[in-house]
Amino acid sequence: MIRLAASADLPVLPDLERAAGEPFRTVGMAEIADDTPPSVEDLAAFQAAGRCWVWDDDGTIAAYVLAEEVDGFGHVEQVSLLPSHARRRLGRALIETVGDWAAERGLAGLTLTTFSEVPWNAPYYERLGFRVLADEEQGPALREIRRAEIARGLDRWPRVAMVRAW
């Protein structure tokens, strides 16, 4: 069941994020697996704003998604799920939840940034109807997100911005 996150859910999300990162080791991206997850304080800002949803699997938080508004689009800031819950369409359902949120606000669609060559990243999002945005198509706030990712070293592996417009 997908629901808005409660404050009580937040302390489990950093451990969920660490578990979700483990598959990156299998594709030579241990640094991504070892990346520091969002803090409970950072997550609390999303939760308080009604922009953090969790997949509650009978009391186990199995996945979560964070959203923001960026350049008139809903932006998927983070989507993570426990590897034990992969291939159950949880990621798709969470993305659709953010899509519903964005549509209710009259936003133009969804954007996200992701690794282009990781099978469960850009190729997966393409199956969900996203397409790669050329640099010149990106709005100023999305370009700033990309600049921050580059500064963090994330572009050591090919990375793209994507959009799914309505």
Legacy VTK file of the C-alpha trace (Angstrom):
# vtk DataFile Version 3.0
C-alpha trace
ASCII
DATASET POLYDATA
POINTS 166 float
0.000 0.000 0.000
1.307 3.434 -0.917
0.690 6.221 1.559
2.155 9.521 2.601
5.027 8.945 4.963
4.471 9.525 8.651
7.164 10.936 10.927
7.527 7.492 12.470
8.514 6.055 9.054
11.489 8.353 8.540
14.101 6.604 10.740
13.896 3.421 8.622
14.391 5.195 5.286
18.193 5.705 5.520
18.681 1.950 6.070
16.264 1.241 3.207
18.351 3.589 1.031
21.557 1.755 1.947
19.958 -1.595 1.043
18.616 -0.148 -2.206
22.128 0.956 -3.123
23.692 -2.483 -2.781
22.844 -3.626 -6.358
25.088 -0.845 -7.674
28.058 -2.924 -6.506
27.179 -5.508 -9.154
27.704 -2.952 -11.936
31.012 -1.544 -10.653
29.506 1.422 -8.802
30.486 0.720 -5.193
30.801 4.459 -4.525
27.092 4.834 -5.237
26.310 1.910 -2.942
28.387 3.577 -0.238
26.882 7.062 -0.746
25.476 8.651 2.388
21.674 8.377 2.433
19.447 11.366 3.139
19.305 12.245 6.822
16.098 11.950 8.801
16.106 15.761 8.982
16.287 16.044 5.174
13.541 13.450 4.814
11.413 15.281 7.380
11.271 18.351 5.133
9.781 16.235 2.311
7.431 14.477 4.725
6.173 17.712 6.287
5.481 19.132 2.815
3.488 16.044 1.771
6.097 15.023 -0.802
7.310 11.704 0.638
5.402 8.484 0.052
6.170 4.980 1.286
5.180 1.519 0.218
3.981 -0.136 3.414
4.091 -3.927 2.995
2.094 -5.010 6.041
4.205 -2.973 8.460
7.495 -3.141 6.539
8.440 0.005 4.674
9.677 -1.596 1.445
10.100 1.494 -0.754
9.814 5.256 -0.793
9.790 8.197 -3.174
10.553 11.902 -2.711
9.188 14.630 -4.976
9.674 18.335 -5.583
8.495 20.908 -8.066
11.214 21.855 -10.560
10.694 24.209 -13.513
6.933 23.601 -13.565
7.265 19.808 -13.461
6.950 17.275 -10.688
10.486 16.056 -10.067
11.264 12.583 -8.739
14.056 13.435 -6.327
14.597 9.866 -5.132
12.920 6.506 -5.512
14.330 3.529 -3.623
13.161 0.053 -2.775
14.437 -2.923 -0.903
16.098 -5.376 -3.301
13.906 -8.115 -1.815
10.896 -6.244 -3.217
12.259 -5.676 -6.731
10.213 -6.721 -9.771
6.898 -6.192 -8.017
6.071 -2.904 -9.800
6.641 -0.884 -6.629
8.878 1.617 -8.406
6.307 2.083 -11.172
3.530 2.564 -8.619
5.557 5.140 -6.691
6.384 7.042 -9.898
2.674 7.044 -10.780
1.898 8.401 -7.314
4.246 11.314 -7.962
2.618 11.694 -11.384
-0.807 11.964 -9.767
0.554 14.518 -7.295
2.050 16.572 -10.136
-1.123 16.388 -12.257
-3.269 17.525 -9.314
-1.053 20.623 -9.092
-1.325 21.368 -12.804
2.348 20.621 -13.435
3.484 19.786 -16.975
4.769 16.252 -16.285
7.603 14.568 -14.428
11.364 14.954 -14.529
14.189 13.033 -12.906
17.919 12.523 -13.198
19.467 9.087 -13.386
22.311 6.923 -14.616
21.921 6.234 -18.321
23.602 2.830 -18.464
22.275 1.151 -15.327
19.469 -1.231 -16.365
17.158 -0.284 -13.485
17.721 3.435 -14.106
17.327 5.195 -17.500
16.323 2.075 -19.489
13.657 1.358 -16.872
12.345 4.930 -16.918
12.169 4.815 -20.726
9.808 1.841 -20.364
7.699 4.078 -18.109
7.423 6.709 -20.851
10.315 9.017 -19.961
12.728 10.338 -22.578
16.189 11.865 -22.242
16.226 15.662 -22.191
18.906 17.419 -24.205
20.846 20.018 -22.212
19.113 22.871 -24.038
15.684 21.456 -23.131
16.385 21.559 -19.397
14.960 24.390 -17.344
17.220 26.458 -15.087
16.430 24.576 -11.873
16.956 21.185 -13.529
20.261 22.414 -14.952
21.238 23.443 -11.413
20.383 19.944 -10.131
22.622 18.501 -12.852
25.442 20.939 -11.953
25.212 19.846 -8.311
25.339 16.184 -9.348
28.412 16.847 -11.477
30.049 18.659 -8.536
29.355 15.604 -6.351
31.144 13.400 -8.893
28.068 11.524 -10.029
28.962 12.033 -13.689
31.840 9.620 -13.297
29.212 7.318 -14.773
27.005 8.558 -17.652
24.047 10.448 -16.269
20.992 12.100 -17.874
17.945 14.201 -17.119
14.659 12.722 -18.286
11.081 13.935 -18.745
7.640 12.442 -19.124
5.273 15.204 -20.221
1.523 14.813 -20.171
LINES 1 167
166 0 1 2 3 4 5 6 7 8 9 10 11 12 13 14 15 16 17 18 19 20 21 22 23 24 25 26 27 28 29 30 31 32 33 34 35 36 37 38 39 40 41 42 43 44 45 46 47 48 49 50 51 52 53 54 55 56 57 58 59 60 61 62 63 64 65 66 67 68 69 70 71 72 73 74 75 76 77 78 79 80 81 82 83 84 85 86 87 88 89 90 91 92 93 94 95 96 97 98 99 100 101 102 103 104 105 106 107 108 109 110 111 112 113 114 115 116 117 118 119 120 121 122 123 124 125 126 127 128 129 130 131 132 133 134 135 136 137 138 139 140 141 142 143 144 145 146 147 148 149 150 151 152 153 154 155 156 157 158 159 160 161 162 163 164 165
